[in-house]
Amino acid sequence: MIHRRLFLGAVAALGFAAVLSGSPAHADALDDIRAAGTVRIAVPQDFPPFGSIGTDMAPQGYDIDMARLIAEGLGVDLELVAVTSANRIPYLQTGRVDLVISSLGKNPEREGQIDFSTAYAPFFNGVFAPADVELAAIEDLAGVTVGVTRGSVEDLALTDLAPEGTEIQRYEDNNGTISAFLSGQVETVATGNVVAAAILERNPPRRPELKFLIKNSPCYVGLEKDEPALLEAVNGIIAEAKESGALNEVSQKWLGMDLPQDL
């Protein structure tokens, strides 16, 4: 009886010490996902072509296909959780999802909150033109007419950087910029790859091809801080999808272009 009391007292003391230290045992997120048999992934529903609701009312888009590749690679079922730009990181931090795949860019503020995988999708602003237009750098825009959406990142960049002789035609929204390009009012457009994908979706005779970048901000999978096993697993799945060509197929399907070689 005395030995039993001593043992129970020691166990209680250890538990009390753990409470005082404020360092309870940390569950491994990858183990938890595999034990549950499901990975919960936050995805957009209002940002095509990365995420939207199709005519069959099912989610569709680049990020949804990426989420499926992750679930398949982990060997678990997929639960999609619709999020907005504002709540996607809070959903991760409060444990409502295991991962965020929502056209998420990386910056110092976010890196202080969560961890990031390697890049899985291109997201950039650049100058686009048909195949027969030769442009390699911003200096080549002298004498060229460029369509932009007024007040956009591209508009501000070209205003500061374009050489003398560049004619910048500004339109009030992306639809106006797209229409100007398709109708031949402008030779080139400075826009984002998402807008370029929207042009390609119309299968026009004048197809925009990327000539050079203005700003590059690729997309990453977001996960909670200090989950090295899950991070390694996600990075491995992304690397395999790049190597096999599966991710390039996703890019072609939703963006109408190959993955950049440096992604």
Secondary structure, DSSP 8 states (H G I E B T S, - for coil): -HHHHHHHHHHHHHHHHHHHHT------HHHHHHHHTEEEEEEESSBTTTBEE-TTS-EESHHHHHHHHHHHHHTSEEEEEEE-TTTHHHHHHTTS-SEEEEEE---HHHHTT-EEEEEEE--EEEEEE-TT----SGGGGTT-EEEEETTSHHHHHHHHH--TT-EEEEESSHHHHHHHHHTTS-SEEEEEHHHHHHHHHT--SS--EEEEEEEE--EEEEE-SS-HHHHHHHHHHHHHHHHHTHHHHHHHHHHSS---TT-
